[in-house]
Amino acid sequence: MTSAIKELSKPLQLYEEYINTRKQTELLCNPLAIEDYCLQAITETSPVKWHLAHTTWFFETFLLKRELKNYEPYHWSFEQLFNSYYQGVGTPFPREKRHLLSRPTVRDIYNYRRYVDNEMKQLLHRCNPSSISYNDILFRTELGLNHEQQHQELLLTDLKYNLFQNPLYPAYEEISDPTHNETPMLEFIELPGGEHTVGYQGHAFAFDNEIPAHKVFLPPYRLASRLVTNGDYLEFIEDGGYQTPALWLADGWDCIQRHQWQAPLYWKKMEGDFFEYTLAGLRPLDLNLPVTHISFYEADAYARWTNCRLPSEFEWEAAASTTQKNGNFLESGHYHPQAARLSNGIQQLFGDTWEWTSSSYQAYPGFQTFSGEVGEYNGKFMCNQIVLRGGSCVSPRSHIRASYRNFFYPHHRWQFSGIRLVMN
């Protein structure tokens, strides 16, 4: 195939990826009742309906309005209603009030998606390598698809928190538990130190916060062979971990006192036994599964209790860069972390839970934001947040790589976040 034909086929291949990604988002909504679409329990979570509209707004705002002459927006008000935080394109509707948007209706939002999908088809089918905006159209489309994959994960994590507020503990979907054996013993695998290259080094899409690749020096370290389990974490609770100030960072101790945390989010004690709320409803706590929905403060305190620490993001990446991306992702349909297998070596680096690191979210040397309005995507959040690595049980598999950097504030725990230990 000549290079010219390859260039002509790129937009068509990207359109196929576009259709598949958009369909996947809507498939996640199939189990929902119409009443579920508007739930928003806290500012940090968004209604399902808003996720469906915002991902569509992204393509309309950063591609269709920009590239199609005489493009007619679906509705004049959507520019504000479904903007998240892009101040450069207008003033967003207040985040904490998204649940008040009973109109436009869910049906309107699906019609909006169809409208934009049809216009994106026209754009990509007419996209010509000779056009001055050819590369920009391809890049922004791919950015939009990765953005939608992020919102597929957010849709489920937000929905889980919102449903949890209901005392009926409703299930998003009836999901059968996979069978698993007893948890393998936690071991520490020796990894070499020395000079390592970190950051994205390929030629496909990567976010701006993953580049440029650069050298780091790591002392030798020993990384835990698996994630910390519910059973492991229960021992910390029963040993008075939440009542021992010496284990906690000062901000962490203030946080657990203020919120009266005594266990991970979604753990509920009933008649002396712990249960855990999952997207399949309330279930007895399975001691073999990875502990999840914990804050950085809790992860750090647990690590201190074990006389270990959390890995730096570069220690994690050095280990993950030589590991296959096998794991429990969104595509498995479990929507919950699964138990480690009885096997040798390091496992669960990808999928199951995002792994807290000890690294603050900062720019790499030589970092540059994306050009134009999408430059607000990542760089503006590089303050007071902690890096997490590896993806989770609700991350799309194709979305995650060893260099991928997620980030949240240290008190956040509604995401599928867990713990991996390291020893020097």
HELIX and SHEET records of a PDB file:
HELIX    1   1 SER A    3  LEU A   27  1                                  25    
HELIX    2   2 ILE A   34  CYS A   38  5                                   5    
HELIX    3   3 VAL A   48  PHE A   59  1                                  12    
HELIX    4   4 GLU A   60  LEU A   64  3                                   5    
HELIX    5   5 LYS A   65  GLU A   67  1                                   3    
HELIX    6   6 PHE A   78  LEU A   81  1                                   4    
HELIX    7   7 GLN A   87  VAL A   89  5                                   3    
HELIX    8   8 ARG A   95  LEU A  100  5                                   6    
HELIX    9   9 VAL A  106  ARG A  126  1                                  21    
HELIX   10  10 TYR A  134  PHE A  164  1                                  31    
HELIX   11  11 ASP A  208  GLU A  210  5                                   3    
HELIX   12  12 ASN A  230  GLU A  238  1                                   9    
HELIX   13  13 GLY A  241  GLN A  243  5                                   3    
HELIX   14  14 PRO A  245  LEU A  247  5                                   3    
HELIX   15  15 ALA A  250  HIS A  259  1                                  10    
HELIX   16  16 PHE A  296  TRP A  305  1                                  10    
HELIX   17  17 GLU A  313  ALA A  320  1                                   8    
HELIX   18  18 LEU A  330  SER A  332  5                                   3    
HELIX   19  19 GLY A  372  GLU A  376  5                                   5    
HELIX   20  20 GLY A  379  PHE A  381  5                                   3    
HELIX   21  21 ARG A  397  HIS A  399  5                                   3    
SHEET    1   A 3 PHE A 188  LEU A 191  0                                        
SHEET    2   A 3 TYR A 221  ALA A 224 -1                                        
SHEET    3   A 3 VAL A 422  MET A 423 -1                                        
SHEET    1   B 2 GLY A 194  VAL A 198  0                                        
SHEET    2   B 2 HIS A 214  LEU A 218 -1                                        
SHEET    1   C 3 TRP A 267  MET A 270  0                                        
SHEET    2   C 3 ASP A 273  THR A 278 -1                                        
SHEET    3   C 3 GLY A 281  PRO A 284 -1                                        
SHEET    1   D 2 GLY A 327  ASN A 328  0                                        
SHEET    2   D 2 PHE A 350  GLY A 351  1                                        
SHEET    1   E 4 ASN A 406  PHE A 408  0                                        
SHEET    2   E 4 ILE A 386  ARG A 389 -1                                        
SHEET    3   E 4 TRP A 354  SER A 360 -1                                        
SHEET    4   E 4 SER A 417  GLY A 418  1                                        
END                                                                             
